[in-house]
Amino acid sequence: MERLVAFIGSPRERSSSRLLLDLFTSSFEGKRTVFSVYRLNVQPCSACGGCYDTGVCVIEDDMVRVYSALDSADYVVVASPIYFYGPPSPLKAVIDRCQPFWVRKFLKKEKMKPKKGALITVGATEGRNLFLPFYYIALVWFNSINASFPLHIKVRGVEEPSDLGEELLNEVKVEGISFFGQDKGFN
Ligand SMILES: Cc1cc2nc3c(=O)[nH]c(=O)nc-3n(C[C@H](O)[C@H](O)[C@H](O)COP(=O)(O)O)c2cc1C
């Protein structure tokens, strides 16, 4: 059975990130693990260097569950608001704590399970470069956890979930069908 690990970067109970994630993954039929990063207890990376020796983080918190889920994931999907052009800080803490994956992949040359990654970002403004910083952060993160990064859904001008138009919601659902390969039968 295929495994999906998803991260929600919004602190809000009713968030655009959650809504978009639910629609995007609605066609996925395997096992899903969803981490709402504001509900996790994840300390920031302390740059202690422990993972450089062992490939394992020395801090014992909720990242233990995240590491294990990511190790066996086939898909990684992140849906998040943009805060000051980047990820909200609890999501950035999760990303920074993935340094052990970087060590395993690039220093220890470990063969890690390949994954397919997607990023959904939501911002309130219309800035031309609104999605760039988050995109680059996701690019290096996904590379470190051995995930390809074929899809970045960029949603602009959205302050509240009620700003999300029907057409966009439909498009996101269709993008998900194609991402998870459930449309094979129609080709
Ligand atoms: C602390 C904070 C920083 C934000 N920074 C930006 C920003 O730099 N650019 C932007 O377009 N929107 C920014 N926003 C707005 C949110 O990205 C936007 O309201 C988004 O739709 C919220 O998504 P959610 O419903 O998933 O939480 C910020 C919001 C907060 C609370």
The ligand as an SDF file (V2000), in Angstrom:
LIG
                    3D

 31 33  0  0  0  0  0  0  0  0999 V2000
    2.5590   36.1720   10.4270 C   0  0  0  0  0  0  0  0  0  0  0  0
    1.9420   36.2470    9.0590 C   0  0  0  0  0  0  0  0  0  0  0  0
    2.7640   36.5780    7.9910 C   0  0  0  0  0  0  0  0  0  0  0  0
    2.2240   36.6400    6.6850 C   0  0  0  0  0  0  0  0  0  0  0  0
    3.0560   36.9540    5.6520 N   0  0  0  0  0  0  0  0  0  0  0  0
    2.5590   37.0150    4.4050 C   0  0  0  0  0  0  0  0  0  0  0  0
    3.4040   37.3510    3.2950 C   0  0  0  0  0  0  0  0  0  0  0  0
    4.6010   37.5950    3.4300 O   0  0  0  0  0  0  0  0  0  0  0  0
    2.8510   37.4080    2.0610 N   0  0  0  0  0  0  0  0  0  0  0  0
    1.5100   37.1430    1.8530 C   0  0  0  0  0  0  0  0  0  0  0  0
    1.0560   37.2060    0.7000 O   0  0  0  0  0  0  0  0  0  0  0  0
    0.6900   36.7950    2.8770 N   0  0  0  0  0  0  0  0  0  0  0  0
    1.1780   36.7240    4.1430 C   0  0  0  0  0  0  0  0  0  0  0  0
    0.3530   36.3660    5.1920 N   0  0  0  0  0  0  0  0  0  0  0  0
   -1.0540   36.0130    4.9260 C   0  0  0  0  0  0  0  0  0  0  0  0
   -1.3160   34.5170    4.8220 C   0  0  0  0  0  0  0  0  0  0  0  0
   -0.3440   33.8680    4.0290 O   0  0  0  0  0  0  0  0  0  0  0  0
   -2.6980   34.2700    4.1930 C   0  0  0  0  0  0  0  0  0  0  0  0
   -3.6990   34.8640    4.9730 O   0  0  0  0  0  0  0  0  0  0  0  0
   -3.0400   32.8140    3.9670 C   0  0  0  0  0  0  0  0  0  0  0  0
   -4.1700   32.7270    3.1250 O   0  0  0  0  0  0  0  0  0  0  0  0
   -3.3530   32.0540    5.2650 C   0  0  0  0  0  0  0  0  0  0  0  0
   -3.5030   30.6820    4.9620 O   0  0  0  0  0  0  0  0  0  0  0  0
   -4.1980   29.6370    5.9620 P   0  0  0  0  0  0  0  0  0  0  0  0
   -5.6910   29.9020    5.9170 O   0  0  0  0  0  0  0  0  0  0  0  0
   -3.8410   28.3010    5.4010 O   0  0  0  0  0  0  0  0  0  0  0  0
   -3.6210   29.8800    7.3160 O   0  0  0  0  0  0  0  0  0  0  0  0
    0.8480   36.3380    6.4840 C   0  0  0  0  0  0  0  0  0  0  0  0
    0.0350   36.0040    7.5820 C   0  0  0  0  0  0  0  0  0  0  0  0
    0.5700   35.9700    8.8560 C   0  0  0  0  0  0  0  0  0  0  0  0
   -0.3180   35.6040   10.0290 C   0  0  0  0  0  0  0  0  0  0  0  0
  1  2  1  0
  2  3  1  0
  2 30  2  0
  3  4  2  0
  4  5  1  0
  4 28  1  0
  5  6  2  0
  6  7  1  0
  6 13  1  0
  7  8  2  0
  7  9  1  0
  9 10  1  0
 10 11  2  0
 10 12  1  0
 12 13  2  0
 13 14  1  0
 14 15  1  0
 14 28  1  0
 15 16  1  0
 16 17  1  0
 16 18  1  0
 18 19  1  0
 18 20  1  0
 20 21  1  0
 20 22  1  0
 22 23  1  0
 23 24  1  0
 24 25  2  0
 24 26  1  0
 24 27  1  0
 28 29  2  0
 29 30  1  0
 30 31  1  0
M  END
$$$$
